[in-house]
């Protein structure tokens, strides 16, 4: 079950499967994908992903990981987290193993409690993660930690993850929601452009489609009503009221 909770301009999406430590099966992946789409369609400015109880997400449900459609549902959901035009924060309050680490690195930012731990023990199970996961993990945590996680099945605890840049802030899901509320007050079109550029240009800055998409988003920021509002608010010495246009 995926619970959706509205906090003003912020939407919290919570994996609520405490009995299985929030392990993901095919239905959960599809439900999370749909909940994310619903949140964006409803006008949310920021999404916070978290899990119920002591674990963020313990990985794929190994009882159903071999089911037809599971991998398609998992990777479609992960890519949707990357693609939505709003910031996504992973609030990692506990273990993020396997698909849990994948979900955390798909997010734009990560707030983690001191008991958080990250791991990709695929080699211990005879499984594999896709090339996007390998590349994304290396970009966020660095090549050395990524290799240790992938080749030696080592886990990164909170301190290591914070030191290597995999974790952005230390805190609870409540701290993540407070940060999200701050981000939600920023200019939506600029945030969408910054997210798109950071993701797409690191993937392949020479791809014509990437350059066109990033260029269009850049131009939209400079032609926006929010730009006018930002300048006016500065002149009037008040907080801006951005509307995403």
C-alpha positions as CSV (number, residue, x, y, z in Angstrom):
1,X,0.0,0.0,0.0
2,X,1.2,3.5,-0.8
3,X,-0.1,6.2,1.4
4,X,-0.4,9.8,0.2
5,X,-0.4,12.7,2.6
6,X,-0.7,16.3,1.7
7,X,1.3,18.9,3.6
8,X,0.3,22.1,1.8
9,X,2.4,22.3,-1.3
10,X,4.3,19.2,-0.3
11,X,3.1,15.6,-0.9
12,X,4.4,12.8,1.3
13,X,4.3,9.3,-0.3
14,X,4.8,6.5,2.2
15,X,5.4,2.9,1.5
16,X,3.2,1.2,4.1
17,X,4.2,-2.4,4.3
18,X,5.7,-2.6,7.7
19,X,5.3,-6.4,8.0
20,X,7.7,-6.8,5.0
21,X,9.9,-3.9,5.9
22,X,8.4,-2.0,3.0
23,X,9.7,-4.5,0.3
24,X,8.4,-3.7,-3.1
25,X,6.4,-6.0,-5.3
26,X,5.0,-5.4,-8.7
27,X,1.8,-3.8,-7.4
28,X,3.7,-1.5,-5.0
29,X,5.9,-0.3,-7.9
30,X,2.9,0.5,-10.0
31,X,1.0,2.1,-7.1
32,X,3.9,4.3,-6.3
33,X,4.3,5.3,-9.9
34,X,0.5,6.2,-10.0
35,X,0.7,8.1,-6.7
36,X,3.6,10.2,-8.0
37,X,1.7,11.0,-11.2
38,X,-1.4,12.0,-9.1
39,X,0.7,14.2,-6.8
40,X,2.2,16.1,-9.8
41,X,-1.1,16.4,-11.6
42,X,-2.6,17.8,-8.4
43,X,-0.1,20.6,-8.3
44,X,2.3,19.5,-5.7
45,X,5.6,21.5,-5.6
46,X,7.8,18.8,-3.8
47,X,7.4,15.1,-3.1
48,X,8.9,13.4,-0.1
49,X,9.3,9.6,-0.3
50,X,9.5,7.6,2.9
51,X,8.6,4.2,4.4
52,X,6.5,3.2,7.4
53,X,8.2,2.0,10.5
54,X,11.9,1.3,11.0
55,X,12.9,0.7,7.3
56,X,12.8,2.9,4.3
57,X,12.6,0.0,1.9
58,X,14.3,-3.3,2.4
59,X,14.4,-4.0,-1.4
60,X,12.4,-6.1,-3.8
61,X,10.0,-8.6,-2.4
62,X,12.0,-11.8,-3.2
63,X,8.8,-13.8,-3.2
64,X,7.6,-11.9,-6.3
65,X,10.8,-10.5,-7.8
66,X,10.7,-13.2,-10.6
67,X,7.1,-12.4,-11.5
68,X,6.5,-11.3,-15.1
69,X,6.3,-7.5,-15.2
70,X,8.2,-6.8,-12.0
71,X,11.4,-5.4,-13.5
72,X,9.4,-3.3,-16.0
73,X,7.2,-1.9,-13.2
74,X,10.3,-1.2,-11.0
75,X,12.3,0.6,-13.6
76,X,9.3,2.5,-15.0
77,X,8.7,3.8,-11.4
78,X,12.3,4.7,-10.8
79,X,12.6,6.6,-14.1
80,X,9.4,8.5,-13.3
81,X,10.9,9.6,-10.0
82,X,13.8,11.0,-12.0
83,X,11.6,12.5,-14.7
84,X,8.8,14.4,-12.8
85,X,9.3,18.1,-13.0
86,X,9.3,18.7,-9.2
87,X,12.0,18.0,-6.6
88,X,11.8,14.6,-5.0
89,X,13.3,14.0,-1.5
90,X,14.0,10.6,-0.1
91,X,13.5,10.5,3.7
92,X,15.6,7.5,4.6
93,X,14.8,6.7,8.2
94,X,16.3,3.1,8.2
95,X,17.5,0.4,5.8
96,X,17.5,1.2,2.1
97,X,18.7,-2.1,0.6
98,X,18.6,-3.2,-3.1
99,X,15.5,-1.5,-4.6
100,X,15.5,0.7,-1.6
101,X,18.9,2.1,-2.5
102,X,17.7,2.4,-6.1
103,X,14.6,4.4,-4.9
104,X,16.8,6.6,-2.8
105,X,19.2,7.5,-5.6
106,X,16.4,8.1,-8.0
107,X,15.3,11.0,-5.8
108,X,16.9,14.3,-6.2
109,X,17.9,14.8,-2.5
110,X,18.3,12.4,0.4
111,X,17.7,13.1,4.1
112,X,18.8,10.2,6.3
113,X,18.6,9.3,9.9
114,X,21.7,8.1,11.7
115,X,20.4,4.5,11.6
116,X,20.1,4.6,7.7
117,X,22.1,2.1,5.7
118,X,22.5,1.6,2.0
119,X,23.3,-1.6,0.1
120,X,23.1,-3.4,-3.3
121,X,23.7,-7.0,-2.4
122,X,22.9,-8.3,-5.9
123,X,26.0,-10.5,-6.1
124,X,24.9,-12.4,-3.0
125,X,21.6,-13.2,-4.7
126,X,22.6,-13.7,-8.3
127,X,20.6,-10.7,-9.3
128,X,21.7,-7.5,-11.2
129,X,20.8,-3.9,-11.4
130,X,20.6,-2.0,-14.6
131,X,23.4,0.3,-16.0
132,X,21.4,3.4,-15.0
133,X,21.7,2.4,-11.3
134,X,25.4,1.7,-11.6
135,X,26.0,5.1,-13.2
136,X,23.7,7.0,-10.8
137,X,25.2,5.5,-7.8
138,X,28.8,6.3,-8.9
139,X,27.8,9.9,-9.7
140,X,26.3,10.4,-6.2
141,X,28.5,8.3,-4.0
142,X,31.7,8.1,-6.1
143,X,33.3,5.3,-8.0
144,X,35.1,3.7,-5.0
145,X,32.0,3.3,-2.8
146,X,29.9,2.2,-5.7
147,X,32.4,-0.5,-6.6
148,X,32.5,-1.7,-3.0
149,X,28.8,-1.9,-2.9
150,X,28.5,-3.7,-6.2
151,X,31.6,-6.0,-6.1
152,X,31.9,-6.7,-2.4
153,X,28.3,-6.3,-1.3
154,X,29.5,-3.7,1.3
155,X,26.9,-1.5,2.9
156,X,27.3,2.2,3.5
157,X,26.2,3.4,6.9
158,X,24.9,6.9,7.5
159,X,28.4,8.3,8.3
160,X,29.9,6.9,5.2
161,X,27.0,7.9,3.0
162,X,27.1,11.4,4.3
163,X,30.9,11.7,3.9
164,X,30.7,10.5,0.3
165,X,27.8,12.8,-0.7
166,X,25.1,10.1,-1.0
167,X,23.2,11.7,1.9
168,X,22.6,15.4,1.7
169,X,21.3,16.1,5.2
170,X,21.0,14.2,8.5
171,X,17.4,14.1,9.9
172,X,14.1,12.4,10.2
173,X,11.2,12.3,7.8
174,X,9.8,15.4,9.6
175,X,13.1,17.2,8.9
176,X,12.7,16.2,5.2
177,X,9.2,17.6,5.2
178,X,10.4,20.9,6.7
179,X,13.1,21.1,4.0
180,X,10.6,20.3,1.3
181,X,8.3,23.1,2.5
182,X,11.2,25.5,2.1
183,X,12.0,24.3,-1.4
184,X,8.3,24.5,-2.3
185,X,8.4,28.2,-1.9
186,X,11.0,28.5,-4.7
187,X,10.3,29.2,-8.4
188,X,8.8,26.0,-9.9
189,X,10.0,26.5,-13.5
190,X,13.5,27.2,-12.3
191,X,13.5,24.1,-10.2
192,X,12.1,22.0,-13.1
193,X,14.9,23.4,-15.3
194,X,17.6,22.8,-12.7
195,X,16.5,19.2,-12.2
196,X,16.2,18.5,-15.9
197,X,19.7,20.0,-16.6
198,X,21.3,18.2,-13.7
199,X,19.9,14.8,-14.7
200,X,20.1,15.0,-18.5
201,X,23.4,16.8,-18.9
202,X,25.2,14.3,-16.7
203,X,23.7,11.5,-18.7
204,X,24.8,12.7,-22.2
205,X,25.4,16.4,-22.7
206,X,25.9,15.9,-26.5
207,X,22.5,14.3,-27.2
208,X,20.5,16.7,-29.4
209,X,17.2,15.7,-27.7
210,X,18.7,16.5,-24.3
211,X,20.1,19.8,-25.4
212,X,16.7,20.8,-26.9
213,X,14.8,19.8,-23.8
214,X,17.2,21.7,-21.5
215,X,17.3,24.7,-23.8
216,X,13.5,24.9,-23.9
217,X,13.3,24.7,-20.1
218,X,16.0,27.4,-19.8
219,X,14.1,29.7,-22.1
220,X,10.8,29.1,-20.3
221,X,12.4,30.4,-17.0
222,X,13.6,33.6,-18.6
223,X,10.1,34.2,-20.3
224,X,8.1,33.4,-17.1
225,X,5.8,35.5,-15.0
226,X,7.8,34.1,-12.0
227,X,10.9,36.0,-13.2
228,X,8.9,39.2,-13.1
229,X,7.5,38.3,-9.7
230,X,10.9,37.5,-8.3
231,X,12.3,40.9,-9.4
232,X,9.2,42.7,-8.1
233,X,9.4,41.0,-4.7
234,X,13.1,41.9,-4.4
235,X,12.3,45.5,-5.1
236,X,9.4,45.5,-2.6
237,X,11.5,43.6,0.0
238,X,9.0,40.8,0.4
239,X,8.9,37.0,-0.1
240,X,8.0,36.1,-3.7
241,X,4.8,34.3,-4.6
242,X,5.7,32.0,-7.4
243,X,3.0,30.3,-9.5
244,X,4.9,28.2,-12.0
245,X,4.1,30.3,-15.0
